[in-house]
């Protein structure tokens, strides 16, 4: 029986492990959920979500940025999954997971507004938490979102490790 997934050469698996580990280390040491370059690009996607929703259905505008920021890597992952692109699926899994860490940092920052923004001083997490009367749960919500992000890193690496081992 032919294996459906593309084989991951050892050098690619090791490179993914090193780069993914470096990203995780950077997140822990310095980032507070914001990785320059990567998250600047994510902010463009996030902002596009706000702009599209502002035109289509304004009441959802505060939610649209984070939805778009998570939807883009999720849709990319689904597309690569359908094509059995092992390494690209894993890359999208890390991208999605890193975005969860980014979202958690912005939830934590709601009310303090110290993290970088593009397009002005529009802090939707403060609005969202107030709208849902959840400002007292801000830390817990951010913690659960961050936990989901770290679990995403681990599950993605484990999945790629299993795909790599199976192809040996």
N, C-alpha and C positions, 0 to 999 in steps of 0.2 A: 504494500500500500504506500503510495506516494505521500510524503509529508506536505501538508498544506502551507505551512508557514515557511517564509524565506529563512535560509540558514544564516546564523549570525557567526561570522568568523571571530576567532578568539581575540584578535587585535581590536575589533570593533566593540566586543563585549568589554574588554579591559578599558578601552578609551571611554566608553559610556560610563563605566563604574568610576573611573577617576574623575571625569568631568561632573557627573552627578554627585559624587562625594564632595568635590570642591564647591559645588553650588550649595549643597547642604551645609557644609562647614561655613561658607560665607554667610549664609542665612543666620546661622547660630551666632557667629562672632560679631558681625557688623550690621547686617541689613535691616533688622527690625521689620522684615517683610518687604524691603525695597531693594532690588538689585539694579543698579544703574545699567542702562542699555536695554536689558530684557524688560524691565518694568516701565521704561519710557515707551517702548513699543506697545506694551500692554495698556498703558494709559491712552494711547491713540485709539486702540480698539474699544476701550472703556468709554472714552469720550464720544466715539462714533455711535455707540449704543444710546447715549443720552440724546444726541442730535436726531437720530432716526426716530426715537420714541417721541421726542418733542413735536415732530411733524405728524406722527401716526396716532399716538394716544397719550397726550400730555400727563394725565394722572399717574402713569407708570414711570415717568421720567426718572425719579430717584432710584428706581430698581434697575432700570435699563442698562446702566453702565456695568454693574457687576454681572448681570445676566449675560451680556454680550462678551464680557471678559472671560467668563467661564464657558460660554457656548462655543466660541471660536475654537479653542483647543479640543473641546469635546467632539465637535463635528469633524475636525481634522482627524482625530483618533478614529472615529467611526469610518471615515473614508479610507484610511490606511488599513484598518482592520479588514474591511471588505476586500482589499487587495492583498491581504496577508503580508503586509510590510512590517516585519517584526521590529526592526530598530526604529522605524518612524512611529509606530504605535507607542513604543516605550518612550520616545522623545516627547510625544504629545501627552503621555501620562505624567511625565515630569513637569511639563509646561503647565498642565492643568493643576497639578499639586502645588507648584510654586505660586500659581495665581491664588490658590486658597490661602497660602501663607500671607500673600499680599493683602487679600481681603481681610484676614484676621488682624493684620497690623492697622489697617484703616478703621476697623471697628474699634480697636483699642484706642486709636487716636481721636475718635469722635469726641468733640467737645474741647479737645486741646488744639487740634488743627495745626500740627507741627510737620506733618509729612508733605512732601512735594505734590503739587497739583498743577495741571495744565488747564488753561482756559479760565483762570480766576480762582475765587475762593468759594467754590461750590462743594460743600461737605455733605454728601447725601447720607452718610451713615448717622450723623447727628439727627437729620430729619427722619430717617427710617426708624431709628430707635425711639424717638419721641412719638412718631405716628402710632407705633405699636405699644406705647407705654412700657418700653423695655429698657429704659436707660439704666435701671438698677441691675439689669442682667448683662450689661455690656461686657464685662470681664469674662463671664461664663460663656457667652455666645462666641466671643473672640477665641477663647480657649478651645472650644469644641471645633470651630472652623480650623484653627491651627492644627489640632490633633488630626483632623481629617486630611489636612495637607501633608503632614509627616507620615501618616499611614499610607497615603497615596504614593509618596516617595518609596516607602518600603515595599509595598505591594508591586509597584512597577518594576523595581529592581528584581524582586523575587520571581516575577513572571518572566522577565527577560533572562534571568539565570536559568530557569527551568527550560526555556526555549533553547538556550545555548547548550545546556547539558544534553538535551534530547537530540540535538544535531551532531553530537560527538559520536 
